[in-house]
Amino acid sequence: MPRSHRNSRRPPKARPSLGATRVGCVAAATGLASLTCLACLTWTGRAAADELPRLEWGKPVTCMNDPSGNPVRVQCTALPNGSLDCLVAPNELEGGGELEHVGPCAAPDGLTYAKLAPRGGTFSPAIAESPPGYARSNRGHAYQVKFDLLNRFYVGGSWSPTSQLAGVASGDSTSPFGFGRGRVEMGIEVSVPAPNGRSRHDFRILDASATFKDFELTGVLFAYDYQHLHRRPAFFLTSFIGEPKLYPVTSKLGWGVRVVNVADRPPAYRDTLDIEYLELHAAWNPWQSSDLYSHVRFEVGGDVGQLWENRTEIAKGLSSGAAYVGFTSAMHTRVSLGEGGLHSLRFDASYQRPVVLRGELGGKTANRLKAVASYEGVLFAINDQPFSFRVGARASMRDDPRTDTRSTELGVDVGLRFSFWAPPRVFEPMRELEDP
Amino acid sequence: MIAATLACALSASATARAAASDASVGAGEGPSPEYATGEDGHRFRVRFDPATRVRLGVGEAMSVGSPSGEAALGLAPELTAGVEIETLRARGAGRDRVVWQTDHRVVSGWLHPLGQGPRAIPAFDATLYGVTVLRHDESPSIVLPSSPPVGIPFPFDIGFETEVGRVRASDRFPLDRVSGAQVPELQIGVLRGALLFDPWRSGDAGRSVEIGLGARYDLDVFGAPTLAHARLVHRVAPMTAASLRWRYRTDDGLFSFDARGDVVPHWTSEGVWRVAALGSLRIERIVLAIDDQPLTLVLDGGWRLRPATSETERAQDVRVTLGVALDLWSR
């Protein structure tokens, strides 16, 4: 793993450690001509490369050639005596090549150190700046060290041993899966913070998985969730018991929708297919991090879908399934450990109670409970695309509305995910107050 | 479209009330603060006009009926809804001041969506439109058109009330005289109107004692045995319907009280005179407001004596509801 560097601040003790010799600009201090200031320009000795300071991202940078004619990036700080304290970084890769992920720089023609610092200055070797979320190697290569795993297209695979505790409804007393079960998965996740609205919009698209051997297929076509951290009161409550009193009420409510959620051939019901067409829910976020990246979220809603006890009957058309409506609820916990997005914890639990509307199972209800706890950590990155390790435990309980049998499944997932995109995690501060 | 119409009506009502308020200022009464300011500078309403609103309410209703002498107690959830608009129009000042107070009620009533037992229709009470108009005169008098005209002091405010299209289905149906079975019944108040006399003469909105005398036409629809094959009984009260109503409302509108009793001797299409009676009581207290829209605690009760017919026995029932109501567009 590359070492993480903070770009925003230069180490305060860096300069003395470089062995720099600061030459006082006597001539400048006594008001002599600028020519004498040439003597005041000091090139400090080169220190160990991994201790080199970095140019600061966001501060002005000047591009020029050093006295040897090499292209450099120079960032200076004015000192009280009028001289400059400058960092000088190569403006090309070691061995040649254009630097990537650098900020804009001014490049006046014919600029020299003397013209840049007419009243004297100190020029120290450094490494070019890099944007937030990136670090730069001594050779000049920029590489991403922070990842936003809420924005990615991922593919993965895992070892997913699953055991079924009771209620084998398939008639097959031998589990069709077992210790050697594997899973492949993919999905698109998009999370858009909206600082002006002090809110965040989360999308999941084609988030699906399939198991080897038994080919259980689960997936969501599209899901959207909204959360906010509004500071303006959602409404005001006035009490008229005694003297009228006003209470501002700030809600942490959100909402979400899920479109086409498929559960095909779950372990205990090998012949069934469940398609939830639409689910709507209101959400309450009792805890959210300041950037809404991490949260604890409770959801309550309802859904509508269709259930096929014999999955092959869907070939006869959608009308062959038993329609249902139901109650849905869920609790989601999403915690990012640290600001780098390298480690994240999740806990998701859901409870659903659909009621079959018609057909032989008309009026029947079923309980569905599911919980997944997982950890995902970035192991390394290939060309800034993170490769992560994921381990999780899951449990589910599901009723069969026909036989009233209940099946419980327990399993673990240990696997790897490769994520595309995954930009650096953005820490754009939310506005003090959301837009009205 | 409906919302726009309603908004216009409410706006007009507000304008009228503002004019009335101006008139009262002109009469020497100080304006009352409708808003207070919270610690953070947010203004919030502390006075309300509970007679102008779009009301949505929910409660639990308890009903007691005594058909054939058998009392039975039932509980049912109750939904209430309705639109009420009150306007005040004032003219003149001092002894010449005249205030017209008009209270409209549009599509208002209650419904028990989960009535007890198998019923063809749920219990409900809905009115298409009703209006009560009171004219307050600071110098009420009866003027005799003699020469010169003679004015005789008249100690009442006067007014009238009208109600069109009231339909009721009780929680309990009357019993058949022969079989003792419950007979489905719908009571339709086709039209009623009455002259009102107010001896209290408060001149304030929502405060009156109304003595009414009027006429009404009601139609009872009895299932024979179902409402699809109905038997009709017409009831006509030719200026024999007497009523007494007491309304009271605090200045800030947080508390209101409305009690009413009716005694209605009437002629029926069965060729006999009967006497029906009704009583109602409504107490409201605004306990909360959400964004200045009041949430009201409501105690509502009603009693009815339904006279016997040739095929059904006399019945009476009492309904008491405790609930809350959210008033939208309240001023």
Interface residues (C-beta under 8 A of the other chain):
Chain A: F235 F236 L237 T238 S239 F240 I241 P244 L246 P248
Chain B: A36 G38 E39 D40 H42 F44 R45 V46 L254 I286 V287 L288 A289 I290 D291 D292
